[in-house]
Amino acid sequence: MIKLFHLYEEKGRAYNYKELFSKDEHILANQVLETNVQQLAFYLKLDLTDARIKLLSNLKRNYATKNKDEVLLKNIKETLKMIHQTNDDFHLSVNEIKDLVTILFRGYENIKFDKRGKSNNRKLVIPFEELSSEGQLEKIIELYHQIIRADKHELLMVIFNFYVDFILIKPFNKYNELIALIIIYTIIYSQFQVCRYDSFFKELLEKQEVFQQALTQARYDWEFGFSQIDSLVRVITDILLKMHFNVKEKKHIYIFDVKMNKQDNIEAIILRGPDVFTKNQIRKKVPLASESTINRTLQLLKQKKVIAPLGKGRSAKWQRLSEKQKKFTIEQLTIFDN
């Protein structure tokens, strides 16, 4: 309960981030989207190399797919991109879920409603068990909206009751857990602004084992209407709190970047950091600096003979030249003094 109080306190503060990050919101949004695609690929244990996953998650280029896992990953990218771009218009419904499923499995699998129920049943009141798959899905969505409108129950409890219901009624012929996860992310993304500034699936991947254990526990007594979802909600609460903590750290870095020229900041990081470093290490410390700014700074320091490349290509390392370190460290400190 105390964690939930902290979560909703942080949720209220998160609305200030839109104004803070407004100038670089597009850069940050793309970084979050690419990270989500990569982490979801790891979560699903797709049979792809890390390098290939990173390549296919790139938003600036569309690479041709070579196998089914790559098709699924490309579809995941398109699905998450749509969720991020149109989420303000999302309203949980059967048609919205159909659209998500269509994009998610296009060219990968033929996903359709599972055949069950009696289509020719003429009873005025049809038991839930006798409804078609689509009818059951409509029923739990209707119940979800009814409970949300009543506003008498904690939001995450309602969301994850729906999540467990969806998985256990198995409305589609395949991949119900993946579909349910994408739906739940769509709902959480619309409810928690922090998802726009940090990767939900990165934190979920770190808690994958405990999340799956909580899902197994939630299945107990479900058929009697007493799904045990407390552990699921506890895991998600921890994830959302961690995301808020991460964004607070990004906020401090961003404020520092705004006050200081990004190129100067990159130079300072290089001069104060380890003797041998990679471009990726620099990118992590200045997440909102563009690729061209990082490359321009590296080339400038190379021309000044402050650093030298070790190897070629994407994985190449750089070495700071010791004879230049002392001179430039003294000059850099004046920037911080100011």
N, C-alpha and C positions, 0 to 999 in steps of 0.2 A: 504493500500500500504506500509506503514511504517512497519507494522507487517511482511509482505512478505519479505521486505528487511532484517529484522532481522532474519527471518527464513532461508533465503538462506545464510546469513553470518554464522549462526550456522551450517547449513548443510555442509558447507565447512570445518569447524573445526572438525566435527564429524569423518572425516576420520583418524584423529590422534588417536582416541580411540582404534582402532584395535591394534596398536603397544603398547599402554599403558596397555591394558587389556590382552595382548597376553598370559601371563602365566596362567591366570584364566578365559580365554574366555569361555571354556566349562562349567564351573560352572555357570557363569553369564548367558550364553545362556539357560541353563536348567531352571534356576530360572525365566527368562523372559517367557519361553515357558509355564511353569506350571502356572504362574500368568495369562497369556493370556487365558489359558483354563478355569481357575476358574472364571475370570471376564466375559468371554463370556457366561458362564453358568448363571451367575447372570443377564447379559444383556438380555438373552433369557427367563429369569424367569422359568428355568427348575424346576420341582417339586421334588427337592432333598435337603437334609439338607446340611448345610455348611460343616459338617464333611465328608459327603459322597462325595461331590464335591472335597474336598481337597484330599481325598483318591484316587479317580478315576483319578485325574490329575497327580498323582505321576508317573514320568517317569521311575523309577527303577523297578516298579512292575505292572503287569497287573492283575487287579481284575475281576472276573466274573461279568457280568452285570445282574441286576435283573429285569429291566423294560425298556420300550422304551426310556425314558429320559436318562437313563444310557447308552443305546446303542448310542444315539446321542452324548452324552458327550464324550464317548470313541472315536467315529468317528471324533469329532472335534479335539481331542488330536492328532490323527493320521494325520489328514489333516494339522494342524498347524505344526506338526513335519516335514511333507514332505515339506511344504512351507519354513521352516527355513533351511532345509538341502539342498534343490535343487534349491533355488531361483535364483541363478546365471544363471541357464539354462532355467529359465521361459521366455516364449515368448507368449504373449496373443494371443490365437487362440481358435477356437471351440473345437479342440481336447484336449487342456489343460483344458478347462472348463469342458468338459465331464469327464476327469480324476478326477478333484476336486469333481464333483458332485457324481461320483461313490464311492469315499472314504467317503465323507461326509454323505451319506445316505445308506451305505451298511448295510443290515439287519434291516433297520429302515422304509423306505418308497420306493415305486417304482416311482422314479422321472425320467421323460422322457420329450422330447419336446412336447409342446402343439400342438394338431392337428388343423391346419388352413392353408389357402393358397390353391392354385390350382397346384397340382403336374403335371397335364397334360397340363398346359398352354404353348402354342407354340409361344407366342409373343416374338419378339426380345428384347424388353424393357418391363420388367414386373414392374408395380408400386409396391412400397415398401409394401403397404397394402396387396397385393396379394401374396407376398412371403410366403413360409413356415416359421415356427418359427426358424428353423435352418438357413434358408436363410436370415431372418431379423437379426439374431445374427451375421452371417458372414458379413453382410453389415455394421453394426455399428462398428464391430471390424476393418474392412478395413478402414472405415472413421477415426477411432481413430488413427491407425498407420499413415495414410496419414497426419493428422494434427500434430502428434508428429514429423514426419520427416521434415515437413515444418519449425518447430521450431519458429513459429511466435506468439504463444499464451502461456500464463502462464500455467505451468504443472498441477497444482491442478485444474484449471478451466477445462482443457481437461479431466482429470481423472473423475471429478464429473459430467461433462456432460455425459460421458459414463455411469457412475453409474445410473443416473436418466433415461437415455434411456433404459438401461437394465431392470430396475424395471418396467417401464411403457409399454414396449413391451411384457413383461411377456413371455419369450421364453419357460419356463418350466411349467409343469402342477401344481406345488406347490413350495412354499418356495423360490420364486424369490428374496425377500429382503435379506434373509440369504445368498443365493448364491452370490448375488451382493456384499454384505458386505465382504465375504471371498475373492472374486476376487479383490475388491478394496484394501483390506489389503495386498494381494499378490503384487499388483503393488506398493503400498506405501512402503512396506518392501524392495522392490528392489531399490527404488529411494532414500530412506532416511535411512542412516546407523544407526541413533539413535534407530530405531526399534529393532536392535540387542541387545541393552543394556538397554531398558526400555519397559514397557508393554503399547502397544497402546490401548488395550481393557480396561485396568484399567482407563485410562484417558477418553476414550469414554464413559464408564459406568457413570462416574461423570457428563457427559454432555448429557446423553441419552435423556432427555426431550427436551432440546433445539435443539439437533440434529434431533429429530423426527419432531419438529416444522419447522425446516429449510427444511426438506425433503418434508413436506406438502406444504410449500411455493414454492418449486422448481417445483411442479407439475403444477402450474398455467401457462397457455398459452403454455404448452409443445407441444400440438398438432399443434400449429402455428409456432413452431421452436424457441420460446423465453422462454426457461426454466429459471426460476429465481434461479440461484444456488449461488448467492453471499453469502447468509447466510450460506449455507453448507460449502463453502470454508473458510469462516471466522471461523466457529467452528473447522474445521480440522486444520487450521493454529494455533489457540490457543492451540489445543491438542499437535501438534508437537513442538511448542515453550515450552510448559510445560515439555514435555519429554526431550528436550535438557537441561532445567534447572535441572531436576532430575538427568540426567547423569553427569552434572557438579558437583552436590553434591556427587554422587558416586565416581567421580574422586578424589575429595579431601579426602574422606574416604579411598579410595584404596591406594593413595600415602602415607597416614599415616600408613596404614596396612603394606605396603611394607617396610617402615623404621622401623617398630616395629614388634616384634614377635606376631603372632595372639593370642597365648595363653596369653601372657602378656596383650594384649589389652582387651581381654575378662575379665581377672581378674580385670583390672582397671575399666572397665565399671560396674562390680558387686560391687566393693568397693566404687565407687563414686555415684552409683545409689540408688534407693529406697530400703527400708529395706526388702520389699517383692516383688518378681519379678518372671516372668515366663521365660522359655527357649525361647519362641517365641519373647519376648522383646529383649533378647540378640541377637537372630538371625537377627532381623531387624537392629540392630546397627552394626553388622559385617556380612553383607550379603554374603561375599565371604569366610567366614570361614566354613569349612566342619562340618557336624553333629558330626563326631567323635571327632573333636577338641573341640567343645563346650561341649560335654559329658565328655571328658577327663578332661577339666578344672573344670567343676562342681564337678566331683568326687575327684579331687585333693584338691579343697577347702573344700569339705566335710570331707576328711580325716584329714585336718588341723584344722577342727572344726571352720572354718570361716563362713560356711553356713550350713544350715540344710534343708532337704526336708519337705514340708508340703503336705502330701498326696502322692498318687502313680498314675502312668499312664501318658498319653500324656499331660493332662491338669494340672498336678501337679505344685504347686508353690514352690518357695524356699525362705527361710528367711535368711538374713544376721545376724549373731550373734553380738550383740552390743559390747561385751567385746573384740572382735577381730578387730573391725572396725578401732579404732584409731591406733593400732600398724601397721596394714597393709597399712593404708592410708599414713603414713609417708614414709614407704618403697616404695610405688608406686610412690610418687611424685618425687623421685630421677630419675625414668625412664624418666619422662617428662622433668626434668631439663637437663638430658643428651641429 
